[in-house]
Amino acid sequence: MPADHMLVMELLYASHASAQREAPARRGDAPACQVVLRAAKADADDDGMERLTLLALGTAVCASDLTAVLADHKNITTQQLIDELVAARRDKGADDTAMPDLLLAMRADDPGHAAELLGNLIAADHGAFLDLIVELGGYAATCVSLLAVLEISPVEDTLAELEETVQQFFAGKQPARGGTAGQRRFAAQPAPHRGPALLQGGPGTPTSPRT
């Protein structure tokens, strides 16, 4: 079994690659979906859920921290940005998912609530749980790209910071969700111009490429 943080980083890199290319004819052939399906198969072979659970939590940590960075850039709260995300998804006719609640639970430093959310989803709909992991990876990849577009942090630098963050999380040295090493570094960057409408609450508000 690969190191926990490496599995998360594999998903983040695969999600970023998926966003840069045309979607395959079969959704399951997308790089990010392949990462999740391999983890699911390995868990099934072990008659467990360890890989998928850690993959969901680690990716949620990254997505949550990225959301906080983007909210800081826009001078709004994380709750407000997530509300905008939900509204944008509904405007596009997408169904609600567990991702917004999970992101808020991670920001609140409430692992018990996050674990409860994941546990309920696993028990109710295993397929929806797999979709949630892919959605988290896609959303995180979108945020990584936005940080680059807004000249806050280059893609490779952001991914390196996320790797450090998720390593700390799995090592049990979780930084306070109010400010990881990556978030503090991003916040120290001089604020660039507001840039395109990506963070103005319009059609470009960050959304996952998958529902």
C-alpha positions as CSV (number, residue, x, y, z in Angstrom):
1,M,0.0,0.0,0.0
2,P,1.5,3.4,-1.0
3,A,2.0,6.0,1.7
4,D,-1.3,7.7,2.6
5,H,-0.3,11.1,1.4
6,M,1.1,9.7,-1.9
7,L,-2.4,8.2,-2.8
8,V,-3.9,11.7,-2.2
9,M,-1.3,13.4,-4.3
10,E,-1.8,10.8,-7.1
11,L,-5.5,11.8,-7.1
12,L,-4.7,15.5,-7.1
13,Y,-2.2,15.2,-10.0
14,A,-4.7,13.0,-11.9
15,S,-7.5,15.4,-11.3
16,H,-5.4,18.3,-12.6
17,A,-4.5,16.3,-15.7
18,S,-8.2,15.4,-16.3
19,A,-9.1,19.1,-16.3
20,Q,-6.5,19.8,-19.0
21,R,-7.8,17.3,-21.5
22,E,-11.1,16.3,-23.2
23,A,-13.2,14.0,-21.1
24,P,-13.0,10.4,-22.2
25,A,-16.1,8.7,-23.7
26,R,-16.4,6.6,-20.6
27,R,-16.2,8.5,-17.3
28,G,-14.4,5.6,-15.6
29,D,-11.5,6.0,-18.0
30,A,-10.7,9.5,-16.7
31,P,-7.3,9.6,-14.8
32,A,-8.9,10.6,-11.5
33,C,-11.6,7.9,-11.7
34,Q,-8.9,5.4,-12.4
35,V,-7.1,6.4,-9.2
36,V,-10.2,5.9,-7.1
37,L,-11.2,2.7,-8.8
38,R,-7.7,1.2,-8.1
39,A,-8.0,2.2,-4.5
40,A,-11.5,0.6,-4.3
41,K,-10.3,-2.6,-5.9
42,A,-7.3,-2.8,-3.5
43,D,-9.7,-2.2,-0.5
44,A,-12.0,-4.9,-1.8
45,D,-9.2,-7.4,-2.1
46,D,-8.3,-6.6,1.6
47,D,-12.0,-6.7,2.5
48,G,-11.7,-3.2,4.0
49,M,-12.2,0.5,3.3
50,E,-8.9,2.0,4.6
51,R,-7.6,3.4,1.3
52,L,-10.8,5.0,0.2
53,T,-11.5,6.5,3.6
54,L,-8.0,8.0,3.9
55,L,-8.2,9.2,0.3
56,A,-11.5,11.0,1.0
57,L,-10.2,12.6,4.2
58,G,-6.8,13.6,2.8
59,T,-8.4,15.1,-0.3
60,A,-11.0,16.9,1.8
61,V,-8.2,18.5,3.8
62,C,-6.6,19.8,0.7
63,A,-9.9,21.0,-0.8
64,S,-10.9,22.7,2.5
65,D,-7.6,24.6,2.8
66,L,-7.8,25.7,-0.8
67,T,-11.3,27.0,-0.3
68,A,-10.1,29.0,2.7
69,V,-7.3,30.5,0.6
70,L,-9.7,31.5,-2.2
71,A,-12.2,32.9,0.4
72,D,-9.4,35.0,1.9
73,H,-8.5,36.3,-1.5
74,K,-12.1,37.3,-2.1
75,N,-12.4,38.9,1.4
76,I,-15.3,36.7,2.4
77,T,-15.7,33.8,4.8
78,T,-15.3,30.2,3.9
79,Q,-19.0,29.6,4.5
80,Q,-19.9,32.4,2.1
81,L,-17.7,30.9,-0.6
82,I,-19.1,27.5,-0.1
83,D,-22.6,29.0,-0.3
84,E,-21.7,30.5,-3.6
85,L,-20.4,27.2,-4.8
86,V,-23.6,25.5,-3.9
87,A,-25.7,28.2,-5.6
88,A,-23.6,28.0,-8.8
89,R,-24.1,24.2,-8.9
90,R,-27.8,24.5,-8.4
91,D,-28.0,27.1,-11.2
92,K,-26.4,24.6,-13.5
93,G,-28.9,22.0,-12.5
94,A,-26.4,19.8,-10.6
95,D,-27.6,17.8,-7.6
96,D,-26.5,18.6,-4.1
97,T,-23.7,16.4,-2.7
98,A,-22.0,15.9,0.6
99,M,-18.9,17.9,-0.4
100,P,-19.9,21.4,1.0
101,D,-20.8,19.9,4.4
102,L,-17.6,17.9,4.5
103,L,-15.5,21.0,3.6
104,L,-17.1,23.0,6.4
105,A,-16.5,20.1,8.9
106,M,-12.8,20.1,8.0
107,R,-12.6,23.9,8.4
108,A,-14.3,23.6,11.8
109,D,-11.6,21.1,12.9
110,D,-14.3,18.6,13.6
111,P,-13.0,15.2,12.5
112,G,-15.8,13.4,14.3
113,H,-18.4,15.2,12.2
114,A,-16.4,14.6,9.0
115,A,-16.1,10.9,9.8
116,E,-19.8,10.7,10.5
117,L,-20.6,12.3,7.2
118,L,-18.3,9.8,5.4
119,G,-19.6,6.9,7.4
120,N,-23.2,7.7,6.6
121,L,-22.4,8.0,2.9
122,I,-20.5,4.7,2.8
123,A,-23.4,2.9,4.5
124,A,-26.1,4.5,2.3
125,D,-24.5,4.5,-1.2
126,H,-21.0,3.2,-1.9
127,G,-21.1,4.5,-5.4
128,A,-21.9,8.0,-4.2
129,F,-18.9,7.8,-1.8
130,L,-16.6,7.0,-4.8
131,D,-18.2,9.9,-6.7
132,L,-17.6,12.2,-3.7
133,I,-13.8,11.4,-3.7
134,V,-13.6,12.1,-7.5
135,E,-15.6,15.4,-6.9
136,L,-13.2,16.4,-4.1
137,G,-10.2,15.8,-6.4
138,G,-11.8,17.7,-9.2
139,Y,-12.7,20.6,-7.0
140,A,-9.3,20.8,-5.5
141,A,-7.7,20.7,-9.0
142,T,-10.0,23.6,-10.0
143,C,-8.8,25.6,-7.0
144,V,-5.2,24.9,-7.7
145,S,-5.7,26.2,-11.3
146,L,-7.5,29.3,-9.9
147,L,-4.6,30.1,-7.6
148,A,-2.3,30.1,-10.7
149,V,-4.7,32.1,-12.8
150,L,-5.0,34.7,-10.0
151,E,-1.1,34.8,-9.7
152,I,-1.4,33.7,-6.0
153,S,0.7,30.5,-6.4
154,P,2.0,28.5,-9.4
155,V,0.5,25.0,-9.8
156,E,3.6,23.1,-8.8
157,D,4.2,25.3,-5.7
158,T,0.6,24.8,-4.6
159,L,0.8,21.0,-5.1
160,A,4.0,20.9,-3.1
161,E,2.4,22.8,-0.2
162,L,-0.6,20.5,-0.3
163,E,1.7,17.4,-0.1
164,E,3.3,18.9,3.0
165,T,-0.1,19.6,4.5
166,V,-1.5,16.1,3.9
167,Q,1.7,14.5,5.2
168,Q,1.2,16.4,8.5
169,F,-2.4,15.4,8.6
170,F,-1.7,11.7,8.3
171,A,1.2,12.0,10.7
172,G,-1.2,13.2,13.3
173,K,0.4,16.7,13.3
174,Q,-2.7,18.4,12.0
175,P,-2.2,22.2,11.8
176,A,-5.2,24.2,13.0
177,R,-7.7,24.2,10.2
178,G,-7.7,28.0,10.5
179,G,-4.2,28.2,8.9
180,T,-2.0,25.5,7.5
181,A,1.5,26.1,6.3
182,G,0.3,26.4,2.8
183,Q,-2.5,28.8,3.7
184,R,-0.1,31.0,5.7
185,R,2.3,31.1,2.7
186,F,-0.4,32.0,0.2
187,A,-1.7,34.7,2.5
188,A,1.8,36.2,2.7
189,Q,1.8,36.8,-1.1
190,P,1.0,40.3,-2.2
191,A,-2.6,40.5,-3.3
192,P,-2.8,40.7,-7.1
193,H,-5.5,42.4,-9.1
194,R,-8.9,40.7,-8.8
195,G,-8.5,39.2,-12.2
196,P,-11.2,37.6,-14.2
197,A,-14.7,36.9,-12.9
198,L,-13.7,33.5,-11.5
199,L,-14.0,34.7,-7.9
200,Q,-16.6,37.4,-8.3
201,G,-19.5,35.1,-7.6
202,G,-20.5,34.8,-11.3
203,P,-20.6,31.9,-13.7
204,G,-16.9,31.2,-13.0
205,T,-17.3,30.5,-9.3
206,P,-15.2,27.3,-8.6
207,T,-17.2,24.2,-9.2
208,S,-16.2,20.6,-9.5
209,P,-16.0,19.4,-13.1
210,R,-18.1,16.4,-12.1
211,T,-21.4,15.9,-10.4
